[in-house]
Amino acid sequence: MHLEGSPMEWGDEALILSVRAHGETAAIVEFLTRDHGRHLALVHGGRSRQNRPVLQIGNHVDATWKARLADQLGHATVSMRRGFAAECLGDRLSLVGLSAICAMSRLLPEREAHPNLFETALFVAGFLDEADVWPALYVRWELALLRELGFGLDLESCAVTGASEDLTHVSPKTGRAVSASAAAPYAERLLPLPRFLRAGQKGGVSREDVLNGLSLTGHFLELRLLAPQDLTMPEARRQFADLLGRAADHA
């Protein structure tokens, strides 16, 4: 327990979400930490030649934060764990995907811990060199983001019949799955449920399935998270979906 007026300090692993210049040499860095949530801090010398490669969006770092009071911006020192940003430089889709993870993470409330979401983000980032794997993992991460924020979808059973098999669509209003038979009369008004998100489904994942997954999560992110706050979908997320769509068109 910290007494009022006593120094505050913690150390945590983090993903770098954003960096902006502050003064001549410092930077204000936004982190997604494992146990302290989304957090901002001033990094002295953040624009130096030594720190610039570390303070890249998407990098996995160790951060130590200090402040005199808990509600202050505070300052941080940072060291590299894994340079995801540099690893993605040779592949535009992976780089945009990493940027999308960071941009969407900025929607989380400040200083509210979401350790499971952090671990899932790291898991996805670890597969960014496997183009046939990580886009589907990213969709699952967005589902986890919705769930963590209290907007989770119910994809386990049909909203109409209660059946857990042959689920093919999702209601755009309720976020509940619908079976093929129940969906048939008004399928055009429902969202497709990608096969890789259906319970018990195995096998490969097509780009079309991933795009349907992004449409599904994107719809509910817009409806339940962004629109109520008068926000728009982050540009990095839009670029990711567009780039993936163009790749699918040329496949």
N, C-alpha and C positions, 0 to 999 in steps of 0.2 A: 504494500500500500504506500502511495506517495503522499507526503504531507504537502499542504498548500505552500507554494513558494519554493519547494525543493526541486532539484533537477529531475527531468523525466528522460528515460533512456530505454531503448529496446533494440535488439538485433533480430533480423528476420531475413528469409530469402524472399525474392521479389522478381516480378517481371516489370520492365520499364514500359510504361504506357505512353508517356509524352515527355518532351523536353523543350523548354523554351529559355532563351537567353535572358539573363538578369544582370544588368550592369555590364562591365567590360569583360569580366572573366568567369562570373558565376552562372549557374543555371538553376531554374526551378524544375524539379523532376517529379513526375507523377508515377507512383509505383502501385502495383497490385501485389500486396504482401500476403504471405500464407496465413498468418495469425493476427494481422492488424488491419486487414482490408485495404481499400484504396486510400493511398496516403500521399500527400505532397510534402516536399522538403526542399530547402535550399542546399545546393551542393557547391561549396566554394571551389573554385578552379575547375568547374564542370566543363568549361569550354577549352581547357588546356589540351595540348597534344596528347598527354598521357591519358586523360579521362574521356576524350572524345570518342575513341573506339568502344569504350565501355558503355557510355550513355547513348546507346542506340535503341530505338523503339523495338521491343521484342526480346531484348537480351535478358538472360537469367542471371541475377546478381545476388550477392549478399549485401544487405544495407544495414547500417547502424544509424539510428535516429536519436537526436538529442534536442531537448528544449527545456527552458526554465519552467514553463507551464504546459499542461497537457493540451490546451486549446490553441497554442501557438503553432505557426508554420514549422518552426524548428529547422535544424540543418542535419544533413546526412553525409556519411562517407560510404563509398560504394566500391565493391570489388567484383570482378567477373567470376561467374560460375560457368556459363556457356554462352557463346556468342551466336545466338540463333540468327541475328540480323545478317552477319557476315556469311553464315552457312547458306542463306537463302538468296544471296546476291545473283547467283547464276540461273535462277529460275523465277520468272516474274510471277507466276501463279502462287508459288510458295511464299514469296515476299508479300504479295497482296493478302494472302491468307493470314500470315502472321500479323500484318497490320490490322486486319479485320478483327482478330482476337483481341488485340489491344484496344481498338476503337470501341468495340462492344463492351469490354470490361470497364470502360470509363462511365458506363451507364449505372454502375453499381453505386450504392450510397457510400459516401466517404466514411472511412474509419469503421466500417462494419465488416467483420471477418467472414469470409466464405472459403474456408480451407479446402473443401471438396472441389469447388469450382476452380480454385487456383491449381490444385493437383491435376484436374482434368485438362486445363489449359496447357500445363507443362507436358502432359501426355501427348496431346495433339501436336504440340510444337516438336516433340521428339520424333515424329513421323513425317515431318515436312519434306523429307527427301524421298518419300515413297508416294508418288502421285496417285497410285491406285488405291491408297489406304486413307490418307489423311482427310480428304474432303468429306467423306462420310463421318469420320470422327468429329470433324468440325460441326456438322449438323447436330450430332449428339450433344456436343458442348453447348450449342445454343438452346437445345431442349433443357439442359441442366441449368442454364442461365435463367430461363423462364421459371423453372421449378424453384430455384433459389430465391427468386423475387416474389414468389407466391402466385405465379401464373402458370403452373404446370399443366400439361395436357394429359388427358386420360386416354391412353392408347391400348388399354388392356382388354376392354370388352365393348361390345356394341351398345350405343346409347339407346337403341330401340328395342333390341331383343335380349340383350344381356349376354349374347354368345361371345366367346373368346376366339373363335376361328373365322377364317375368311374375311378378315377386316381389310377393307380396301379404301375407305375414305375417312375424312374428318369433318365434323361440322365447323364451319367458319365462325359460328356464333359461340358455341359452347366449348370447343376444343376437345370434344369426345369422339372416339372412333365410331364408325358405322360399318356394318357388314355389307357385303356385295348385294345380297338380296334386299336388305332394307334400303340401300342407297339407290337401287335401280331406278325408281320413279323420278328422282330429282338429282341424279349424279352430277349433272352439269353445274349445280349450285354448291357442290361440295368440293373440298380440297382432296387431291389424291394422297393416300397414305403410302409412302415408299415401302417397297418390300423389305428393305433392310431394317426398318423400324417396327416391323410386325413380329410379334413374339414367335420364337421357334424357327424363323426363317434363316437359312444358311445359303452360302454361295457368294458369288461375286456381286459387286455393286456397280451399276451402270451410271454414267454421267447424268442420264435422264432421271434416275432415282435421286441422285444427289441434288439436282436442280429442283425436283419436286420437294425434297426435304427443305431446301433453302426457302422455297415459296411458302411452305407450311410454317416454319419458324418465323420467317419474315412477316407473315400476315399477323401472327399473334404478338410479335414484338411491336409492330406498328399499332395494333388495336389496343393492347393492354398496357404497354409501357411508354411508347413514344408519343402517340397522339394525345393522351391525357395531360402530358407535360408540354404540349406544343413543340415537340422535337421532331426532327426528321431522321431517317436512317443515315448512319455515318457513311461518309463517302467511301471509305475503305471497304465497307461491307458491300456497297453497291458495285464497286469495281470488281470485287471478288466474284459476285454472282454473274456480272456481265462477262468477265474474262472466262469463267468456267463455261458459260453458255456458248461463247464463240468457239471454245475448244471442242465442245460437244458437236457443234455444227460442222466442224471440219474433221471430225473423227471418222 
